[in-house]
């Protein structure tokens, strides 16, 4: 004996893209340039050349976007930067802002 189900779908369903968040690294006077490049290559998957350009922008401008992600991924990247920096004794900080 088969059960029959009838499902009514709402044809007016609006799908929305998830909100995106920019992740910035902030300049400080203690984190070495080499360490920042290392973070950019490991956490943000940048090439050495891309990481160097971003690191110089952070150094010269105070902060720079390292990537744009959904909330969960952005929050994970911020936490990874914090953990990596603390493990090496640096105060490097990442923040996220809604795009």
N, C-alpha and C positions, 0 to 999 in steps of 0.2 A: 504494500500500500504506500504509494508515494505522496509526500506532502507537497502541496503546491503553495508557493508564495508569490505574492504580487507586490512588486516594489514600484512605487511612484517616484520618479526623479524630478526634481525641480529644475526646469530648463533655464531658470534665471540665476543659477549659481555663478557667482563671480569669484574666479580664482585670482589671488593676488600674489605677486612675488614677495618673498620674505624681505623684511627691512634689512638693509646692509649697514655695516659699521666700519668706519675707517680706524685702523690701528696705527697710532703714532708712536715713535720712539722720541723721548725727550733728552735734550742735551744736559750733561752734567760735567763738572770739572774733574771727575775722578775716573770714570770708565775710559779705558784706553780705546784708541781708534781700532786697533786690532781686535779687541774684544767685541766691539760693536759690529764690525764686519763679520766676525764669527757668529754672532747672534742672528744677523740678517741672512747668512747662508744656511744656518741650521734650522732656525725657527720659521723664517719666511721664505726659504727655498730660493733665495736670490743667487745669481752667479756672482763670482768675485768682483767683476766689473760693476754690476748693478749695485752690489752691496757697498762698494767704495763710493760711488756717486751718492747714494742715499746717506751714508755716514758723513760725507762732507757737507751735505745739505743740513743734516741734523746739527753738525758742528757750527755751521755758519748762520743758520736761521733759528736755532733753538729747538726745532722739532721737524719731523718729516713723516709723511704717510709711508707705511711699509707694506700695506695691503688693505683690501676691502673684502669683508667677509660677512656671513650671517652672524647673528648674535653669539651662538654657541661657539663657533670657530674663533671669532674675534676674542671672546672671553678666554678661551683656551690659549690663544697666542699670548695674551697679556700675562696669564699665569705662567706660561713657559718662560717668558722673558724674565719675570720676577724670580722664578726658581733658579734659572741659569745664572742671573746676576748675583743673587745672594750666595750661591754655591762658590762663586769666584771672588766674593767680597766687594762687589761693585754696587753702586746705588742706581744703576741704569733702570729707568722706568718706562713702561709702555702704558698708554691710555687708549681708550676707544671712544669714538663719538659717532652718533647716528649720522648717516650720510644725508 
